[in-house]
Amino acid sequence: MGLFERYLTVWVGLGILAGVGLGLVAPGAFQSIAGLEFAQVNLVVAVFIWVMIYPMMIQIDWHAVKDVGKKPQGLILTLVVNWLIKPFTMAALGVLFFHYVFAPWVDPASASEYIAGMILLGVAPCTAMVFVWSQLVKGDANYTLVQVSVNDIIMIFAFAPIAAFLLGVTDITVPWETLLLSTVLYVVLPLAVGMATRHALERRSSTAVGDFVARLKPWSIVGLIATVVLLFGFQARTLVEQPLVIAMIAVPLIVQSYGIFLIAYVAAKALKLPHNVAGPACLIGTSNFFELAVAVAISLFGLNSGAALATVVGVLVEVPVMLSLVAIVNRTRHWFVPAAIPAGQGVMKEEAR
């Protein structure tokens, strides 16, 4: 892990402190930024989101999709968890906690927005940090690429309908035009540009992709932290007046993360998946594409909305939770079928002995 991935929680925490401080000192500046919108999409945040996710899209090898049929069980598990279970359990937990458990302390309008933010997190499966989690559990890198690639293809078509359905079920009016625009802006276009960039770089040399992504990575960090600063700058007064709101949002997110992981891990064990496939499959199903969720929440509900705040809390929750799940996966390696050793490697190991 690089310095950014290893201390992601620290950087985000510092961004939150900076955002809250600036929001209290210079609220007018944040109001001016909020006014820079087109079709309910904030242009400043759109730029930061693009800066953040563009390097991640370049890393996706779309040629890996052709190998999807070789180990279908792990991919099927990931897809079922991501698209048939996770969005609906997140919506249910949001309603449970904010319409019932926390109802005495949260007004109905804010509760609905928090639920909306959590739903957007639940409908956005992880794209970028998946590669970090897979590496930490010694996962099959090529298979992880297949899972990410197929997930992104499905996201293009499934994100908007599922999000709109669940947001509608929770009695929140959803402007379909804005949701579709956000999907195109933050999924379709970055994927298309990333594919084109990768193709051009691969024609140049075998190392060009890695070198280019390495040069862009610091800008990706800037995009993430700048987005966090903006979000918490707009939420500064709310956070000061309601210091427990982040803790309340975090509770259902944490329950969701560990619950989804448990479902996926038990299923992986039942399917007798090898550990280097089971580990990444379960972690991919648990983590979120928080960049997309933040962007859509801003587009639909505004920069200073409870929905946007809930998606940012998702960033804080995800990193420490996912690191704890990585530890669980590594300590339970013996529960799973060992990965098959490629032909010839077994002989080489015997000779080395």
C-alpha positions in Angstrom: 0.0 0.0 0.0 1.2 3.5 -0.8 1.2 6.4 1.7 -2.2 7.5 0.6 -4.0 4.1 0.9 -2.3 3.3 4.2 -3.4 6.5 5.9 -6.6 7.2 4.0 -8.6 7.7 7.2 -6.0 10.3 8.4 -6.2 12.3 5.2 -10.0 12.2 5.1 -10.1 13.2 8.8 -7.8 16.2 8.2 -10.0 17.1 5.2 -13.0 17.1 7.4 -11.4 19.3 10.1 -10.3 21.7 7.4 -13.7 21.8 5.8 -15.5 22.4 9.0 -13.1 25.1 10.0 -13.3 26.9 6.7 -17.0 26.5 6.5 -17.4 28.3 9.9 -14.9 31.0 9.0 -15.9 31.7 5.4 -19.4 30.4 4.7 -19.9 32.9 1.9 -17.2 31.3 -0.2 -18.9 27.9 0.0 -22.2 29.5 -0.9 -20.6 30.9 -4.0 -19.2 27.6 -5.0 -22.6 26.0 -4.5 -24.1 28.4 -7.0 -21.8 27.0 -9.8 -24.3 24.4 -11.1 -25.6 23.1 -14.4 -28.6 20.8 -14.5 -28.3 20.4 -10.7 -24.7 19.2 -11.1 -22.1 21.3 -9.3 -19.3 22.1 -11.7 -16.5 22.4 -9.1 -17.3 19.1 -7.5 -17.6 17.5 -10.9 -14.1 18.5 -11.8 -12.8 17.1 -8.4 -14.6 13.9 -8.9 -13.2 13.4 -12.4 -9.7 14.2 -11.2 -10.2 11.5 -8.5 -11.6 8.7 -10.6 -9.9 9.1 -13.9 -6.7 7.4 -12.9 -8.8 4.5 -11.5 -10.6 4.0 -14.8 -7.3 3.8 -16.7 -6.3 0.8 -14.6 -9.2 -1.3 -15.7 -8.2 -3.9 -18.3 -11.3 -4.5 -20.4 -9.6 -7.4 -22.2 -9.8 -9.4 -19.0 -13.6 -9.7 -19.4 -13.1 -12.5 -22.0 -11.8 -14.8 -19.1 -15.0 -14.4 -17.1 -16.2 -17.9 -17.9 -13.2 -19.7 -16.4 -14.1 -19.1 -12.8 -17.8 -18.1 -12.8 -18.7 -18.8 -9.1 -16.7 -16.0 -7.6 -18.0 -13.5 -10.2 -21.6 -14.7 -9.7 -21.3 -14.3 -5.9 -20.0 -10.7 -6.3 -22.8 -9.7 -8.7 -25.5 -11.3 -6.6 -24.3 -9.5 -3.5 -23.7 -6.1 -5.3 -27.0 -5.9 -7.2 -29.6 -8.3 -5.7 -28.8 -8.0 -1.9 -26.7 -5.0 -0.9 -28.8 -2.1 -2.2 -32.0 -3.5 -0.6 -30.4 -4.3 2.8 -28.9 -0.8 2.9 -32.3 0.8 2.2 -33.9 -1.4 4.8 -31.3 -0.6 7.4 -31.6 3.1 6.7 -35.3 3.1 7.2 -35.0 0.9 10.3 -32.5 3.3 12.0 -33.7 6.7 10.9 -37.5 6.1 10.8 -37.6 4.1 14.0 -34.4 3.8 16.1 -33.1 7.3 15.8 -36.5 8.9 15.0 -36.7 10.8 18.4 -33.4 12.7 17.6 -33.7 13.3 13.8 -36.3 15.4 12.0 -38.2 13.5 9.2 -36.7 15.6 6.3 -33.1 15.0 7.5 -33.8 11.3 8.1 -35.0 10.9 4.5 -31.9 12.6 3.1 -29.6 10.4 5.3 -31.4 7.3 4.0 -31.0 8.6 0.4 -27.3 9.0 0.9 -26.9 5.5 2.3 -29.0 4.0 -0.6 -26.6 5.7 -3.1 -23.7 4.1 -1.3 -25.4 0.7 -1.4 -26.1 0.9 -5.1 -22.5 1.9 -6.0 -20.2 -1.1 -5.8 -16.5 -0.3 -5.4 -14.2 0.3 -8.4 -11.0 1.8 -7.2 -10.1 0.6 -3.7 -10.9 -3.0 -4.7 -7.4 -3.4 -6.0 -6.0 -2.4 -2.7 -8.1 -4.9 -0.7 -7.3 -7.6 -3.2 -3.6 -7.0 -2.9 -3.8 -7.1 0.9 -5.4 -10.6 0.9 -3.2 -11.9 -1.9 -6.1 -12.2 -4.2 -6.0 -13.2 -7.9 -5.2 -9.9 -9.6 -6.6 -10.9 -13.0 -9.8 -12.1 -11.5 -10.2 -8.9 -9.6 -9.9 -7.0 -12.8 -12.6 -9.2 -14.3 -14.9 -8.5 -11.4 -14.3 -4.7 -11.5 -14.8 -4.6 -15.3 -18.0 -6.6 -15.3 -19.3 -4.5 -12.3 -18.7 -1.3 -14.2 -20.5 -2.5 -17.3 -23.5 -3.5 -15.2 -23.3 -0.2 -13.3 -23.8 1.7 -16.5 -27.2 0.1 -17.0 -28.3 -0.8 -13.4 -27.2 2.1 -11.1 -29.8 4.6 -12.2 -32.9 2.3 -12.3 -32.1 0.7 -8.9 -31.3 3.9 -7.2 -34.4 5.6 -8.5 -36.6 2.6 -7.5 -35.2 2.5 -3.9 -35.3 6.3 -3.5 -38.8 6.3 -4.7 -39.8 3.5 -2.3 -38.5 5.7 0.6 -40.8 8.5 -0.6 -38.1 10.8 -1.9 -38.8 12.5 -5.3 -36.1 11.6 -7.7 -35.4 13.7 -10.9 -34.6 11.0 -13.4 -32.8 13.4 -15.7 -30.3 14.4 -13.0 -29.7 10.7 -11.9 -29.1 9.7 -15.5 -26.9 12.7 -16.2 -24.8 11.8 -13.1 -24.5 8.2 -14.2 -23.2 9.3 -17.7 -21.0 12.0 -16.2 -19.4 9.9 -13.5 -19.5 6.3 -14.9 -20.0 6.2 -18.7 -17.7 9.1 -19.7 -14.9 8.3 -17.3 -14.9 4.7 -18.4 -14.9 5.7 -22.1 -12.0 8.2 -21.6 -10.1 5.7 -19.4 -10.4 3.0 -22.1 -9.2 5.4 -24.8 -6.3 6.6 -22.7 -5.3 3.0 -21.8 -5.5 1.9 -25.4 -3.2 4.8 -26.5 -0.7 4.1 -23.7 -0.6 0.4 -24.4 0.4 1.1 -28.0 3.2 3.2 -26.7 4.9 0.7 -24.4 4.2 -2.1 -21.9 5.0 0.2 -18.9 3.3 3.4 -20.1 0.0 2.7 -18.3 1.7 2.2 -14.9 3.9 5.2 -15.3 1.1 7.5 -16.3 -1.2 6.4 -13.5 1.7 6.9 -11.0 2.0 10.5 -12.2 -1.7 11.1 -11.9 -2.1 9.5 -8.4 -1.2 12.6 -6.4 -3.9 14.5 -8.3 -6.4 11.8 -7.4 -5.6 12.4 -3.8 -6.1 16.1 -4.3 -9.5 15.4 -5.8 -10.7 13.3 -2.9 -9.5 15.6 -0.2 -10.8 18.7 -2.0 -14.3 17.0 -2.3 -14.3 16.2 1.4 -13.3 19.7 2.3 -16.1 21.1 0.2 -18.7 18.7 1.6 -17.9 19.3 5.2 -17.5 23.0 4.6 -21.2 23.1 3.6 -22.1 20.9 6.6 -20.0 22.8 9.1 -22.9 24.5 10.9 -24.9 21.3 11.1 -22.0 19.4 12.5 -21.4 22.0 15.2 -25.0 22.1 16.1 -25.6 18.3 15.9 -22.3 16.6 16.8 -23.9 13.2 17.0 -25.2 13.1 13.5 -22.1 11.5 12.0 -22.2 8.7 14.7 -25.8 8.0 13.9 -25.2 7.8 10.2 -22.1 5.5 10.8 -24.1 2.9 12.8 -26.2 1.5 9.9 -23.3 1.8 7.6 -21.1 -0.4 9.9 -23.9 -2.9 10.4 -24.4 -3.1 6.6 -20.7 -3.6 6.0 -20.2 -6.5 8.4 -23.5 -8.0 7.6 -22.9 -8.1 3.8 -19.4 -9.5 4.4 -20.8 -12.3 6.5 -23.4 -13.2 3.9 -20.7 -13.2 1.1 -18.1 -15.1 3.2 -20.5 -17.9 4.2 -21.6 -18.2 0.6 -18.0 -18.3 -0.7 -17.3 -21.1 1.8 -20.3 -23.0 0.7 -19.3 -22.6 -3.0 -15.8 -24.0 -2.1 -14.1 -21.1 -3.7 -10.3 -20.9 -3.5 -9.1 -18.3 -1.0 -7.5 -16.0 -3.6 -11.0 -15.7 -5.3 -13.2 -15.8 -2.2 -11.3 -13.0 -0.4 -11.6 -10.4 -3.2 -15.1 -11.4 -4.1 -16.4 -10.8 -0.6 -14.5 -7.5 -0.1 -15.7 -6.2 -3.5 -19.2 -6.9 -2.4 -18.7 -5.1 0.9 -17.0 -1.9 -0.2 -18.5 1.1 -2.1 -17.8 3.4 -5.0 -18.1 6.4 -2.7 -16.8 8.8 -5.4 -19.9 8.1 -7.5 -22.3 8.1 -4.5 -20.9 11.5 -3.3 -21.3 12.9 -6.8 -24.9 11.7 -7.3 -25.9 12.8 -3.8 -24.6 16.3 -4.6 -26.4 16.3 -8.0 -29.7 15.1 -6.6 -29.9 16.8 -3.2 -27.3 19.6 -3.1 -23.8 20.1 -1.6 -25.1 20.9 1.8 -27.7 18.1 2.0 -27.9 15.3 4.5 -27.6 12.8 1.6 -24.2 14.3 0.6 -23.1 14.1 4.3 -24.1 10.5 4.6 -22.0 9.5 1.5 -19.0 11.3 3.0 -19.5 9.5 6.3 -19.3 6.3 4.2 -15.7 7.2 3.4 -14.8 7.5 7.0 -16.5 4.2 7.9 -15.3 2.2 4.9 -11.5 2.4 5.4 -11.2 1.2 9.0 -14.0 -1.4 8.5 -12.4 -2.8 5.3 -9.0 -3.1 6.9 -10.6 -5.1 9.8 -12.2 -7.3 7.2 -8.9 -7.8 5.4 -7.5 -9.0 8.7 -10.4 -11.5 9.1 -9.9 -12.8 5.5 -6.2 -13.3 6.0 -6.6 -15.1 9.4 -9.2 -17.5 8.0 -7.2 -18.5 4.9 -7.2 -22.1 6.1 -11.0 -22.3 5.9 -10.9 -22.2 2.1 -9.7 -24.4 -0.7 -6.1 -23.6 -1.6 -5.6 -21.9 -4.9 -4.5 -24.2 -7.7 -0.8 -24.0 -8.5 -0.1 -23.3 -12.1 1.6 -26.1 -14.1 5.3 -26.3 -13.5 5.5 -24.3 -10.3 5.0 -27.4 -8.1 8.0 -29.1 -9.7 10.1 -26.0 -9.2 9.2 -25.9 -5.5 10.1 -29.5 -5.1 13.5 -28.9 -6.8 14.1 -25.9 -4.6 13.7 -28.1 -1.6 
